[in-house]
């Protein structure tokens, strides 16, 4: 078994699809299918079975993947150690990020990292935070970067090293020129005006689907404010929810850095929430306590922390 074969099988298991796995591995699907067939033939038994939900591991496949992940991690650790002995002239940094944070941070951080450490390969996995935590627990990642609520950050700190990158306070978005703005209290110099969410009790809201962190914070604000506004529209995309709210005379809540990415559209007015609502997400770099952080990933984290001091401000 080669390290490439181990990576092929574990990636197929992760994606549950030859097509998606091939895309992630940057090879053609026929080539990946041929490789899998050769691996299974050499082992004398199938590693996957086809079900309606996709490719599912057999028992032999589960055992193969458990061992493969350990071998790949050991190989990666050795590669990192050798790279560190050479002064980070070669090696890998295994980084996981949620999609929004990757979109916001990687275009700035990666070119600087490559300029300083051209021999280090950065492998980036863009996944939901729940999946990133699973990958951290099975040592598939060196570092996971994700958003956490305050409650999650406090709870997770017992089992993980959580390096805070920045705090992202929520804002209220309404259509440009909405008269509700006349009720907002002016903020300090360079700050948004503050709008009491209780003034929006009769507004229809657009929101992300239940269970997402943005929705959990939004619902907590509603509860704390003692209001139950109509949820006229839900979406898995915070930007779709924001656009619908601004186009339809409603309102939406979202983190300020999310809003800053689309402020140039000029279709919304944004207002800060009063501080007593503690409506904040924390961007954090996470790894299990007791885990080894390779030097290549540690240098990546240092650049990430530097960049977060220069990320977009609230609109």
KABELMO-V8758 format. One record per run of one state. SS is the DSSP state (H for helix, E for strand, C for the rest). FROM is the first residue (numbers start at 1). TO is the last residue. If there is no record, write none. Layout:
SS_FROM_TO ; SS_FROM_TO
This chain:
C_1_2 ; H_3_15 ; C_16_17 ; H_18_25 ; C_26_28 ; H_29_43 ; C_44_47 ; E_48_51 ; C_52_53 ; E_54_57 ; C_58_58 ; H_59_85 ; C_86_90 ; E_91_97 ; C_98_98 ; H_99_116 ; C_117_119 ; E_120_126 ; C_127_128 ; H_129_137 ; C_138_142 ; E_143_149 ; H_150_156 ; C_157_159 ; E_160_175 ; C_176_178 ; H_179_183 ; C_184_184 ; E_185_185 ; C_186_193 ; E_194_194 ; C_195_196 ; H_197_200 ; C_201_204 ; E_205_208 ; C_209_212 ; H_213_225 ; C_226_230 ; E_231_235 ; C_236_237 ; H_238_247 ; C_248_250 ; E_251_255 ; H_256_261 ; C_262_262 ; H_263_265 ; C_266_267 ; E_268_272 ; C_273_274 ; H_275_277 ; C_278_279 ; E_280_288 ; C_289_294 ; H_295_308 ; C_309_315
